[in-house]
Amino acid sequence: MQPLEAGEPRTIGAYRLLGRLGSGGMGRVYLGRSAGGRTVAVKIVHPHFASDEEFRARFRREVEAARRVGGEWTAPVLDADPEAAVPWVATGYVAGPSLGGALAAHGPLPEGSVRAVGEGLARALVAVHALGLVHRDVKPSNVMLTLDGPRLIDFGIARATEGTASLTSTGVSIGSPGYMSPEQILGKGLTGAADVFSLGAVLAFAATGRPPFTGDNAATLLYKVVHEPPDLDDVPAGELRELIAGCLAKAPADRPAPAAIAQALSGALRAPG
């Protein structure tokens, strides 16, 4: 967490901000605390999105949908103000490192831990997709590791930016190269199968320390995702590698459903170690 700098807000809504957790193309994330002492993550969008009425409408709809997801495998949406001068959303604060941060510090996860992450994320996608939502940005930095299992975070803003004038003019893309599905890259209609592809890429990263598609530049990387097979040579041979390969099928219809993935990995979260 970084200290607040001059010019950054000290309060958002009813929350006192304690520090900055991070920032990205969509906005900044702060650690906040309510008057009752609850710790939350508060995400505010960049001001250039705030003037886009289409963005505000999408943001309003997505936040309302995300409120219904619940918090067993995700960070629940607790509060939001789409009508604020700068729209914001507050979610439950997940104490724990991101998957990306954990691997940077300690290297690839052992197979049992990869399976546990996979089971938890698959169960999160079951809940998300049951509400008719597609996350669209499943990636290592959006996977938080806790003692009770992984949590999938960052709902409510990425999807809201899709199709807005601000999105086109600023060049911000929805999703992360290397973890986006082929259909997402090609601008085709998305279903929950896009999240399954991203889950496969995340699990390959967890097992090896690198994504299954790499390239010297974004264009090369995106071409590989669309046209070339994933590099899974360093993933332990066997059921886990086969499951990851299935998730990374180019055709959405060829990928397993999240419930089938959770079933295949069932018990990993309860396994010792």
C-alpha positions, 0 to 999 in steps of 0.5 A: 500500500502506498501513502496518499499523495497531495491531490488524492482524496481523503474520503470517498462517500462514507469511507475514510481512505487509508492509502492507495492499493494500486492503479490501472487503466480504469482507475485507482483502488484505495484502502478505506474504512467505514465509520463502523470500522469495516475495511473496504477496497474503494475503486474510483474511475478515471475522471475522463470516464465520468463525463461519458453518460454511456459509461455511467449507464453501464456502470450503474447496471454492472454494479447492480448485477455485481451486488448479486454475486455474493462473497464466497469466492469473490469480493462482494460489492458493498456500496457504490455511487454511479451518480458521483462526480467521479463514480466509485464502488466499494468492495470487501477488502480481501487480505492476501497477496494476488496470485501474480504477487505471490509468484513474483515472490515465491515462484510457481505453485506446487500442483496441489495449490494450483488445483486448489486455486482452480477449484475456487476460481471455477466455483466463482465463475459458476456463481458469476455466470449463473447471474448472466455475467461475464467477468471479462478480465480473469488474470493473476492480479485479479486473483487474491490468495487467502487462507480460505481459498482464492477470491476473484475480484474487480467487478463492476468497472471493466465491463462498464467501459466496454463500448463507450466513447471514452474506451475508443478514444483512450485506447483502453482495452477490456481484458489483459493480453495473454489472458484474453480469449480468442473471441475477445481479441477478435471482438466477437460476442462473449459468453462465460466460455471466455472466462474459462479460457482466461482461467486456463491461462491463469492456471498455466501461469500458476503452475509455471510462472509464465503465461501460456502465450508470450510475445515480444509485443502485443500484436505478436502475443494476440496473434499467438492467442488466436492462432497458435497452441499454448505452451504447456510443456512446463505444466506437470503432465497428467490430468491438470495439464489436460484440463488446462489445455481443454480450457484453452481450446480456441473454440468456445464450445470446446471448453469445459463448463466451470462446474465441470472444472470444479468437479474435476478439481473437487477436494483440492481446497480441502487437501492439506498443504 
